[in-house]
Amino acid sequence: MSRFVDLYLVYQLDVQIRQRATGIPEELAKKLAISVFTLHFTIAYLKDEMRAPIIFNKKKNTYEYEYPPKFYIGNIEILLYSQEPEKKSKGSGTNFRDSNF
């Protein structure tokens, strides 16, 4: 089944889940400025198409990952979030952010 989703919304949802700050579906939909239907549609997409191990923790009233996720589009693993690079000591080379790219 082919589905169309907003990848920025997928990213925002991933951030909320990783922070374990989603709340119940109605609260999360409000945080993301989407309908509850769109929220459930997007979660279903993440679970079915991207193989995300999303569960709802009823004790904590939040969505969370059952185990650290790896996301896939087809057979290609993708990274939804960025991690801050490790800080280098002074004089250890050029910082990418300071480059002229």
C-alpha positions in Angstrom: 0.0 0.0 0.0 1.4 3.4 -1.0 1.0 6.2 1.5 2.1 9.8 1.5 3.3 11.4 4.7 5.0 14.7 5.6 8.6 13.8 6.4 9.0 16.8 8.6 6.0 15.6 10.6 7.7 12.2 10.9 10.8 13.9 12.2 8.9 16.0 14.7 7.0 12.9 15.9 10.3 11.0 16.3 11.7 13.8 18.4 8.7 13.8 20.7 8.8 10.0 21.1 12.6 10.0 21.9 11.9 12.6 24.6 9.0 10.5 25.9 7.0 13.7 26.0 4.1 12.8 23.7 1.2 12.5 26.2 -2.0 10.9 25.0 -2.9 11.1 21.2 -5.1 14.2 21.6 -2.3 16.1 23.4 0.4 15.0 20.9 -1.8 16.0 17.9 -2.3 19.4 19.5 1.5 19.8 20.0 2.1 18.9 16.4 -0.8 21.0 15.1 -2.4 18.1 13.3 -5.6 16.0 13.6 -5.7 12.9 15.7 -6.5 11.0 12.4 -3.3 12.4 10.9 -1.3 11.4 14.0 -2.6 7.8 13.9 -2.0 7.7 10.1 1.6 8.9 10.6 2.3 6.4 13.5 0.9 3.6 11.3 3.2 4.7 8.5 6.2 4.7 10.9 5.3 1.2 12.2 4.3 -0.4 8.9 6.5 1.2 6.3 9.6 2.3 8.3 9.5 -0.6 10.8 9.6 1.7 13.9 9.0 -0.2 17.2 6.5 2.4 18.6 4.4 1.4 21.5 2.1 3.3 23.8 3.0 3.1 27.5 -0.3 3.2 29.3 1.4 3.7 32.7 3.3 6.8 31.5 0.6 8.0 29.0 3.3 8.4 26.3 4.4 6.8 23.1 7.9 5.3 23.2 10.2 3.1 21.3 10.2 -0.6 22.4 13.9 -0.7 21.6 16.3 1.8 19.9 14.9 2.3 16.4 16.5 2.0 13.0 14.3 3.4 10.3 14.1 2.0 6.8 12.7 3.1 3.4 12.6 -0.1 1.5 15.9 -1.8 2.4 17.8 1.4 3.0 18.4 2.5 6.6 17.9 6.2 7.2 18.7 8.6 10.0 15.8 10.8 11.2 17.7 12.8 13.8 21.1 14.3 14.0 23.5 14.0 16.8 25.8 16.8 17.8 29.3 16.0 16.8 31.8 15.4 19.6 33.5 18.6 20.7 37.1 18.8 19.7 39.8 20.5 21.7 41.1 23.9 20.4 43.5 23.6 17.6 42.4 20.1 16.6 41.3 21.1 13.1 38.6 23.0 11.2 35.1 23.0 12.5 32.7 22.1 9.7 30.4 25.0 10.7 33.2 27.4 10.3 34.0 26.2 6.8 33.0 28.1 3.6 30.9 25.3 2.1 
